[in-house]
Amino acid sequence: MNSMLQPSAQLTEPMRASYSQLSTFYDEKYQLMWCFMHASPRPCFTPVLLDEISRFHGTVVSQNTSSEGRKTCYIAWASDVPGVFNLGGDLNLFRTLIQSKDRNGLLRYATSCIKVLHANICHLDQDITTISLVQGDALGGGFEGALSSNILIAERSAKMGMPEILFNLFPGMGAYSLLSRKVGIASAERMILSGRIYTAEELYDMGVVDILAEDNHGERAVYDYIQKENRAKNGYRALRKVKDLCSPVTYEELIKVGEIWVDAALRLEARDLRMMERLVARQSAKHQGAA
């Protein structure tokens, strides 16, 4: 955990023992729950990490709705892996399921991703603001995960993009739904089909990143945002309800897109899977280099 995350003496670590690929820290002063991902063997959305995020969501809702529970008003998603926010889908698992033509397995994985993504988009159906803090690379599903928060904060050196088109696929867990609502249909399609990796500054100028922070100052930017929202909380929260009403991203929409993704994945050919395998090797090398 970064020592910069010590704005008050009330920072606690309540649930570390419950998770193996997720660490959570609660800041009582700001009613803020920090969530740091550290998936293994690669910093991607493994089935274990997805299950732990889902369980974490359940815990927060249970505590928020209990008269004796601890109140969470903000959730900040970040990473414990240096230089990486999240590298996206579990490509090694994809490759195995595609080779065995396991449509049900692929659909189960897609549904798990969509479940946690949609919960974050809808801020757990609670009076919560979700925040993504990107310090490093957010690729494919990692970029989708970052986009799913109500507020996306990125440090200047962060890089984000969707490389799926390089192995003849598309990001199927919410990229189109989220980007098209943020930057328009044409820009969303251009980003997805280019396979290009963007700098945080480029994405800020495009309106994808909400707050651009200097390197090593991302945590401070999270607290600055919270303090700003708290000064006009009624207005901020009311406007978010308007956004939820006027530009909803429904679970049904995400699931239907996910099914299209599953069927497209099953049509990949040997050369596509070889490219996917090379990307898995790069993910592994990046993880080992960061360890």
Residue pairs with C-beta under 8 A, 6 or more apart in sequence:
1 13
1 23
1 25
1 34
1 36
1 80
2 219
4 216
4 219
4 220
5 11
5 25
5 27
5 34
5 219
7 27
7 29
7 30
7 223
8 27
8 28
8 29
8 30
10 27
10 28
10 29
11 25
11 26
11 27
11 28
12 25
12 26
12 28
13 23
13 24
13 25
13 26
14 24
14 26
15 24
15 56
15 59
16 23
16 24
18 52
18 55
19 52
19 55
19 56
20 40
20 48
20 52
21 37
21 38
21 39
21 40
21 46
21 48
21 49
21 52
22 35
22 36
22 37
22 38
22 49
22 52
22 53
22 56
23 35
23 36
23 38
23 80
24 33
24 34
24 35
24 36
24 56
25 33
25 34
25 36
26 32
26 33
26 34
26 70
26 72
27 33
27 34
28 70
30 73
30 74
30 223
30 226
31 71
31 72
31 73
31 74
32 72
32 73
32 74
32 75
32 76
32 222
32 226
33 60
33 72
33 74
33 75
33 76
34 76
34 78
35 53
35 56
35 75
35 76
35 77
35 78
36 78
36 79
36 80
37 43
37 49
37 77
37 78
37 79
37 80
37 81
37 85
37 86
38 79
38 80
38 81
39 45
39 46
39 48
39 49
39 86
40 46
40 287
41 284
41 287
42 87
42 90
42 92
42 280
42 283
42 284
42 287
43 79
43 81
43 84
43 86
43 87
43 283
43 286
43 287
43 290
44 86
44 87
44 88
44 89
44 90
44 91
44 141
44 142
44 283
45 86
45 88
45 89
45 90
45 113
45 141
45 142
45 145
46 90
46 93
47 90
47 93
47 109
47 112
50 112
50 113
50 115
50 116
51 112
53 116
54 112
54 115
54 116
54 119
57 116
57 119
57 124
60 72
60 75
60 124
60 126
60 128
61 124
61 125
61 126
62 69
63 69
63 70
63 71
63 72
64 71
64 72
64 124
64 126
64 128
72 126
72 128
73 127
73 128
73 129
74 128
74 129
74 130
74 131
74 226
75 120
75 123
75 124
75 128
75 129
75 130
75 131
76 131
76 132
76 133
76 222
77 120
77 130
77 131
77 132
77 133
77 145
77 146
77 149
78 85
78 132
78 133
78 135
78 218
78 219
79 85
79 86
79 135
79 136
81 136
81 287
81 290
82 136
82 290
83 135
83 136
83 137
83 286
83 290
84 136
84 137
84 142
84 286
84 287
84 290
85 132
85 133
85 134
85 135
85 136
85 137
85 138
85 142
85 145
85 146
85 158
86 138
86 139
86 141
86 142
86 145
86 146
87 137
87 139
87 140
87 142
87 283
87 286
88 139
88 140
88 141
88 142
88 143
88 144
88 171
89 109
89 113
89 140
89 141
89 173
90 109
91 276
91 279
91 280
91 283
92 280
93 109
94 106
94 109
94 265
94 276
95 273
95 276
95 277
95 280
97 105
97 106
97 109
97 265
98 106
98 265
98 266
98 268
98 273
99 273
101 266
103 262
103 263
103 266
106 262
106 265
106 266
107 258
107 259
107 262
110 172
110 173
110 258
110 259
110 261
110 262
111 255
111 258
113 141
113 173
113 258
114 173
114 174
114 251
114 254
114 255
114 258
117 144
117 145
117 148
117 173
117 174
117 254
118 148
118 174
118 249
118 251
118 254
120 130
120 145
120 148
120 149
121 148
121 174
121 178
121 249
122 244
123 129
123 130
123 150
123 240
124 130
127 237
129 150
129 151
129 226
129 229
129 236
129 237
129 240
130 148
130 149
130 150
130 151
131 149
131 150
131 151
131 152
131 153
131 222
131 225
132 145
132 146
132 147
132 148
132 149
132 151
132 152
132 153
133 153
133 154
133 218
133 219
133 221
133 222
134 146
134 152
134 153
134 154
134 155
134 158
134 160
134 200
134 209
134 218
135 154
135 155
135 158
135 218
136 157
136 158
136 159
137 158
137 159
137 160
137 286
138 145
138 146
138 158
138 159
138 160
139 160
139 161
139 162
139 163
139 197
140 162
140 163
140 164
140 171
141 171
141 173
142 160
143 160
143 161
143 162
143 171
143 175
144 162
144 171
144 173
144 174
144 175
144 178
146 152
146 154
146 160
147 174
147 175
147 178
147 179
147 182
147 208
148 174
148 178
150 240
151 210
151 211
151 225
152 208
152 209
152 210
152 211
153 209
153 210
153 211
153 212
153 213
153 218
153 221
153 222
153 225
154 160
154 200
154 203
154 204
154 209
154 211
154 212
154 213
154 218
155 200
155 213
155 214
155 215
155 216
155 217
155 218
156 199
156 200
156 201
156 212
156 213
156 214
156 215
157 200
157 215
158 199
158 200
159 197
159 198
159 199
159 200
160 197
160 198
160 200
160 203
160 208
161 191
161 195
161 196
161 197
161 198
162 170
162 171
162 175
162 191
162 192
162 195
163 195
163 197
163 279
164 170
164 171
164 192
164 195
165 192
165 193
165 194
165 195
166 195
166 275
166 279
167 268
167 272
167 273
167 275
167 276
167 279
168 268
168 269
168 272
168 275
169 261
169 264
169 265
169 268
169 272
170 176
170 192
170 261
170 264
171 192
172 257
172 258
172 260
172 261
172 262
172 264
172 265
173 254
173 257
173 258
173 261
174 249
174 254
174 257
175 188
175 192
176 188
176 189
176 192
176 257
177 249
177 253
177 254
177 257
178 249
179 187
179 188
179 191
179 192
179 208
180 188
181 247
181 249
182 188
182 207
182 208
183 191
183 206
183 207
183 208
187 206
191 198
198 206
198 208
200 209
200 212
201 212
203 209
204 210
204 211
204 212
211 221
211 225
213 220
213 221
229 236
268 276
